[in-house]
Structure formats: C-alpha cells, structure tokens
Amino acid sequence: MLRVEAPIETERLRLRPFQLGDLDGLAEIQSRPEVARYLYWEPRRREEVEKALAQLIAATRIEGKDQSVSLAVEPRAGGGLLGYVSIWLRSLDHRQVEIGFVFHPDAQGRGYASEAARELLVLAFERLRAHRVFGRTDARNASSVALMRRLGMRQEAHFREAEVFKGEWGDELVFAILEDEWGGALVPDVGD
Ligand SMILES: CC(C)(COP(=O)(O)OP(=O)(O)OC[C@H]1O[C@@H](n2cnc3c(N)ncnc32)[C@H](O)[C@@H]1OP(=O)(O)O)[C@@H](O)C(=O)NCCC(=O)NCCS
C-alpha cells in the first residue's frame, strides 16, 4: 500500500529510508532529555538506539493497520541526520492515518520539521488515500502544537488527565486535517 524506496526531496531536505549508518546521528537525537521529554520513551543509551534503529530500518512499508513508515531527514546539500518523521495507518476501512516527528534540538526552529511533515501529508492523502490525518501530543508540547497548526491541522480534542505520563497525569491534544481541508499546501510558510 505504501512503500518509500526513492528519497523524497523538498526545497531544503531529503527524506529517505533509515540505514545502519544512521546510528550516530540517531543516538545524538534519542539520547537527549529535551527530545524525549514529551515522547513515550526515556533518553536512550546506545544499545537502545541500536534496537530503535533496527525498527526504523524495518519500517519502510505499510500493508495493514498500525504499520508505519519512518523516514530519516537530512539536508539536501549534505550533512548529518536532522530528525525523522513517521506515518502510521490506523484504520484501513476508515482511512485514518497518524503522523509524528522528532528533530535534533539544533535542527529545530528552522521550519525543517514542518517542511518534512508536509511530505507526510502528501504520502497520507495521495498514496494512502487517507480521509483524515491526525497527530497527538502532550498539551505542554508547544512546539508540536505550533507545528501541527502550521500544517493546517485543527485541534479536535483536549483529553484531560487521560493517562499517567512519566509519573504524572498528562493531558493529550489531538489535531487533525481532512482530505477536503487539505488542498496540497494551503498553509503558507513563515515569512511568506
Ligand atoms: C515537535 C518538533 C518536531 C517541532 O520542531 P520545530 O523546529 O519547532 O518545528 P518547525 O519545523 O515547524 O519550525 C518552526 C520554527 O522554525 C521557525 N522557522 C524558521 N524558518 C522557517 C521556515 N522557513 N518555515 C517555517 N518555520 C520556520 C519558526 O518561526 C518556528 O520558530 P519558533 O519555534 O521560534 O516559533 C520538535 O520540537 C521536536 O522534535 N521535539 C521533540 C520530539 C517531539 O516532542 N515530537 C513531537 C511529538 S508529538
């Protein structure tokens, strides 16, 4: 249903399947407390990053429910791993797709995450024929909230204390965009 073999190029970025050589770059990202703060895992040691990389390398094809594709994001002009983006098929019958994004702190604040995430919307709507694409985030994760708004996603839900997150009650926000709301790239980049 969805397989990404060839790299996807944007104005500044290349999105491509993960490879073994990404271990150092991924460790740089996943070992950082500020990256893991609102994610479901704790900062990872190298052995844990090796396992995570193996899963990311395997995640190149979506054939059924809850399968995902994760893509490494690097500068088109060359350079190390900036981050990665992921897409999950959550329901085939209802054409529901979830997206997520993780970037190195040094690569944040430059619009790279939103540039890469826009390609996830293209994959979701054009390749997976999604009807609705959604993202979930901890309510305190302001950068993630801003990114989803930048993508043209609407806030649909604020679940108060719906789970114990890292030892305390956490609020979860859900953002979404429907196929007829999408229209390719309705939301201009910052600076336009
Ligand atoms: C969530 C995350 C991916 C957002 O990254 P980000 O870099 O803030 O997101 P964007 O790519 O949309 O960049 C927006 C920022 O770049 C700035 N920017 C600079 N050039 C830009 C451009 N050409 N286009 C858009 N924004 C630009 C914006 O002004 C904005 O800056 P601000 O945060 O100071 O307001 C990042 O914070 C992250 O990886 N966090 C850790 C993991 C995580 O929590 N993931 C989400 C789980 S739900």
The ligand as a Gaussian input file, in Angstrom:
#p B3LYP/6-31G(d) Opt

LIG

0 1
 C        7.913000      18.980000      17.560000
 C        9.159000      19.415000      16.774000
 C        9.396000      18.428000      15.642000
 C        8.879000      20.822000      16.214000
 O       10.071000      21.302000      15.607000
 P       10.195000      22.831000      15.123000
 O       11.529000      23.013000      14.544000
 O        9.778000      23.735000      16.230000
 O        9.052000      22.914000      14.025000
 P        9.019000      23.673000      12.627000
 O        9.779000      22.958000      11.597000
 O        7.581000      23.895000      12.333000
 O        9.771000      25.038000      12.908000
 C        9.083000      26.146000      13.431000
 C       10.037000      27.146000      13.973000
 O       11.022000      27.450000      12.968000
 C       10.933000      28.854000      12.615000
 N       11.230000      28.924000      11.172000
 C       12.370000      29.425000      10.642000
 N       12.341000      29.301000       9.312000
 C       11.165000      28.735000       8.981000
 C       10.556000      28.364000       7.748000
 N       11.187000      28.532000       6.592000
 N        9.329000      27.779000       7.778000
 C        8.681000      27.575000       8.943000
 N        9.223000      27.911000      10.159000
 C       10.449000      28.499000      10.171000
 C        9.552000      29.256000      13.032000
 O        9.481000      30.636000      13.248000
 C        9.392000      28.477000      14.309000
 O       10.184000      29.061000      15.317000
 P        9.687000      29.197000      16.849000
 O        9.589000      27.805000      17.388000
 O       10.747000      30.014000      17.475000
 O        8.340000      29.853000      16.778000
 C       10.395000      19.495000      17.694000
 O       10.141000      20.391000      18.741000
 C       10.828000      18.150000      18.293000
 O       11.437000      17.332000      17.621000
 N       10.529000      17.927000      19.594000
 C       10.965000      16.720000      20.289000
 C       10.183000      15.498000      19.852000
 C        8.690000      15.730000      19.983000
 O        8.202000      16.147000      21.034000
 N        7.956000      15.442000      18.883000
 C        6.532000      15.637000      18.819000
 C        5.823000      14.543000      19.493000
 S        4.053000      14.809000      19.493000

